[in-house]
Amino acid sequence: MSLEYAIPAFASAVVIVVVEKRWLRTGIFRSPSYWYTMAICLFFMVLVNGWLTKLSAPIVTYDADQKTPWRFPWDIPIEDFFFGFTLITAVLLAWVRQDTEDDPAPWAPEARSDGGGR
């Protein structure tokens, strides 16, 4: 088993957390808005990915040697959740990183100095 799908999936999640915590430091993981966004994306990911990867009639198949055997729920490979987390977080980090002093992220210290942000 070479896990050529699983290892990058898990590693990408670790890398994006390290990038945020050590380099970007946007504070996105402290934001309720971020977690609400992740919950909404997770809901739709489970619906769509569950339909695409269900073992009873798969539309998308995976090489068993490239991933772990763990699937949750509705036969979704757990690696898909890690890649999804990484992709959504990377996009949101890039977006938040573009904030300016005139338009900071709502959880940024600059936003709170004028009475609580937006």
N, C-alpha and C positions, 0 to 999 in steps of 0.2 A: 504494500500500500504506500503510494508516494505522497498522497495528500496535497497535490499541486493546486487544489482549489481551497482546501481547508486552511492551510498554513497562511497564505496571503490574506484570507478573510480575517483570521484572528489577529494577525500582525497589523493589518490596516487599522483595526479598531484601537489597538494599543498606540500606534503611531499618531493617530489623530488626537487622542487624549494627551499624549506627550507634547505634541505641537501646540495645543491650546494651553496646557499648564506651564510649559517652559519657555515658549517663544511668543505666541500671540497674546496670551493673557487678556482675552476680551471679557472674561467672566461669564461667558455664555452658559456654562453648566450650573450657575447659580440662578439663572433666569427661569421663572415659571413659564414664560412665553416659549422658551426653547423646549421644555418638557411637554407642554401642551402640543406643540408642533410635532414632536416625536411621537406622541400618543396618537394623533390624527394620522400621521404617516404609517405608523405601525398597524392601525386598524385597517387601512386600505391595503397595505402590503399583505396582511394575513388573508384578506379576501381574495385578492388577485393571485398572489403567489400560491395560496392553497389550492386554487382552481387549476393553476398551470402545472403544479408539481404533484398533484394527488396520484398516489400509486395505482388507484383503480383505473384511471384513464389519463396517463400523463401526456401533456402537450410538450413540456420541457423535461428532458431526461438528463441525468448526470452519470458520468463514469464512476462506478462504485469505488474504484481505486484512487480517485482524486479527492474524495471527501470522506467525512466521518459518516457512520451509519445513523447518527442521531437526527431525528426529524420531529418537529413539534410545531404547532398543532397541524392537523390535516396534512401530514406528510411533507411539511416545508423543511428543507435542509437547514440546520441551524446556521450554517455558513452564510446563508442569504441574509439573516438578521444582522450579522456583523458587517457585511458589505453595505447593507442598507444604512446602518448606523453611521458608517464611515462616510458614505456619499452624501447623506443629508447633512451631517455635521460639517463636512468640508465646505459645502455650498453655503451654509449659514455662517460659518466662520469667515469665509471670503466676503460675504455680504456685510456682516457686522464690522469687519475690518475696514470697510470703506466709510464708516461713520465719520462725521466731521465734528468740530467743536460746536458748530451751529446746529447740528442734528445728531447728537450722540445716541447710543443705544439706551433704552429706558432704564437699564440697571447700572449704567455707568455712573461713577461718582459725580461727573460733571452734570448729569441729568438731574441728580437729586439736590444739587446745590441751590436750585431755584424753586424748591418746594415740592419735590417728589417726582420729577420727570414729566413725561407726557401725559 
